[in-house]
Amino acid sequence: MKVIETHLPGVLVLEPKVFGDARGFFLETFQAERYREAGIEPAFVQDNHSRSSRGVLRGLHFQRTRPQGKLVRVSRGAVYDVAVDIDPASRTCGQYFGIELNDENQRQLWIPPGYAHGFCVLSEIADFQYKCTDYYLPGDEGGVVWNDPQIGIDWPIESPLLSDKDAANPTLRELLEQVS
């Protein structure tokens, strides 16, 4: 497995070895010892799978008091996936890392606890799977608006399909003012 560091502390791109032939392919999507060697040590407690259609944008989500680390991948289709540093004490607060994840490149993204996360669907349909280091708690969730000008994410879509909740998320500045 190839491990690629990003400019955001702890955020990693993982390129697993894919063994393919005329019959198809095989890859390990998780192997505890190998991922521990890459610096991903927390125990995973929940696996999630979402299916979305072209143009759907989910995020930017996080949990306030019980942040989740996420190991994300796409098993069908393609997404543009984003991690945003929302830690006011971090030197990279307000910066993001974005990457295309798809069923051809088989890349994964490790997003440590404390980051906001979101993705938009580039294919007709995308199956998005992720392992989490803590349980989802509806009362603990927070969000940052997808098009926050301070963050300046260069999304590859112009008019995403959003949930009402995601459309109403605050900017990062508003979020940080709420907690200070």
C-alpha positions in Angstrom: 0.0 0.0 0.0 1.3 3.4 -0.9 0.8 6.2 1.7 0.8 9.8 0.6 0.9 12.6 3.1 -1.1 15.8 2.4 -0.5 19.3 3.6 -3.1 18.8 6.4 -1.7 17.2 9.5 -2.7 13.5 9.7 -4.8 13.5 6.5 -3.5 10.7 4.3 -4.2 9.3 0.8 -3.9 5.5 0.6 -3.4 3.6 -2.6 -3.9 -0.1 -1.8 -2.4 -2.8 -4.0 -4.9 -4.0 -6.6 -4.5 -7.4 -8.0 -6.3 -7.7 -11.3 -6.6 -10.0 -14.3 -9.2 -10.9 -16.9 -11.6 -12.1 -14.2 -11.7 -8.9 -12.3 -9.7 -7.6 -9.3 -9.0 -8.1 -5.6 -7.8 -5.6 -3.0 -7.7 -5.4 0.8 -9.8 -2.4 1.9 -8.6 -2.7 5.4 -5.9 -4.7 7.2 -5.2 -3.5 10.8 -1.5 -4.1 10.9 -0.8 -2.5 7.6 -2.9 0.6 8.4 -1.3 0.8 11.9 2.1 0.9 10.1 0.7 3.9 8.1 -0.1 5.7 11.4 -3.8 4.8 11.4 -4.2 3.2 14.8 -7.7 4.0 16.3 -10.2 1.2 16.5 -13.1 1.4 14.1 -16.5 1.0 15.6 -18.9 1.7 12.8 -19.0 1.1 9.0 -21.3 3.3 6.8 -22.4 3.0 3.2 -24.2 5.7 1.3 -25.5 5.8 -2.3 -26.0 9.1 -4.0 -26.7 10.3 -7.5 -24.8 12.8 -9.7 -24.6 16.3 -8.3 -25.4 15.4 -4.7 -23.1 17.1 -2.2 -23.0 15.8 1.4 -21.2 17.9 4.0 -19.3 19.4 5.4 -19.9 17.3 8.5 -18.2 16.7 11.8 -19.1 15.8 15.4 -18.6 18.4 18.1 -17.6 16.5 21.3 -17.0 13.0 20.0 -15.2 13.6 16.7 -14.9 10.7 14.2 -11.9 9.6 12.3 -13.0 8.3 8.9 -11.4 6.0 6.4 -13.3 6.7 3.2 -13.5 5.0 -0.2 -15.7 4.7 -3.3 -16.7 1.2 -4.3 -18.9 2.3 -7.3 -18.7 5.5 -9.3 -16.7 8.7 -8.5 -16.7 11.5 -5.9 -14.7 14.6 -5.1 -13.9 14.1 -1.5 -12.8 16.9 0.9 -11.4 17.2 4.4 -11.3 20.7 6.1 -9.3 21.6 9.1 -11.7 23.2 11.6 -9.4 23.3 14.7 -8.9 27.0 15.6 -5.5 26.0 17.3 -4.2 24.5 14.1 -1.8 26.3 11.7 -3.9 24.9 8.8 -7.3 25.9 10.2 -9.6 26.8 7.3 -7.6 24.9 4.8 -8.9 21.9 2.8 -7.6 18.9 0.9 -9.6 17.5 -2.0 -9.2 14.4 -4.1 -11.1 12.3 -6.6 -11.9 8.9 -5.2 -13.4 6.4 -7.6 -13.8 2.7 -8.4 -10.9 2.7 -10.8 -8.2 4.3 -8.7 -9.4 2.6 -5.5 -7.8 5.3 -3.4 -8.8 5.8 0.2 -8.6 8.9 2.3 -7.9 8.9 6.0 -9.4 11.8 7.8 -8.4 12.0 11.5 -10.9 13.1 14.2 -11.3 16.9 14.3 -11.8 17.6 10.6 -15.0 18.4 8.7 -15.7 16.1 5.8 -17.8 16.2 2.6 -18.1 14.9 -0.9 -19.9 15.5 -4.2 -20.8 12.9 -6.7 -19.3 13.1 -10.1 -20.7 9.9 -11.7 -24.4 8.9 -12.3 -24.4 7.0 -9.0 -21.7 6.6 -6.3 -21.5 4.1 -3.5 -19.4 5.7 -0.7 -18.2 3.6 2.2 -16.4 4.6 5.3 -15.1 3.3 8.6 -15.6 5.5 11.7 -13.6 5.7 14.9 -16.6 6.7 17.0 -20.4 6.2 16.8 -22.6 8.7 15.0 -24.5 10.8 17.5 -27.3 12.9 15.9 -27.2 15.5 18.7 -23.5 16.0 18.4 -23.2 16.7 14.7 -22.2 20.0 13.3 -21.4 21.4 9.9 -19.8 24.0 7.8 -21.5 25.4 4.7 -20.2 23.7 1.5 -19.4 27.0 -0.3 -17.7 29.0 2.5 -15.7 31.7 0.8 -13.1 31.7 3.5 -12.3 28.0 2.8 -12.7 28.4 -0.9 -13.2 24.8 -1.9 -12.9 24.3 -5.7 -15.8 22.0 -6.1 -16.1 20.4 -9.6 -19.8 21.2 -9.7 -21.7 24.5 -9.7 -25.2 23.8 -8.4 -25.1 20.8 -6.1 -28.1 18.9 -4.7 -28.1 19.6 -1.0 -30.1 18.6 2.0 -31.9 21.5 3.8 -29.6 20.9 6.8 -26.4 21.2 4.7 -27.7 24.3 2.9 -28.2 26.0 6.3 -24.8 25.2 7.8 -22.8 28.2 9.1 -19.5 29.4 7.7 -16.4 28.4 9.5 -16.0 31.9 10.9 -19.6 31.7 12.3 -18.9 28.3 13.7 -15.7 29.4 15.5 -17.5 32.5 16.9 -20.2 30.1 18.4 -17.5 28.2 20.4 -15.4 31.1 21.6 
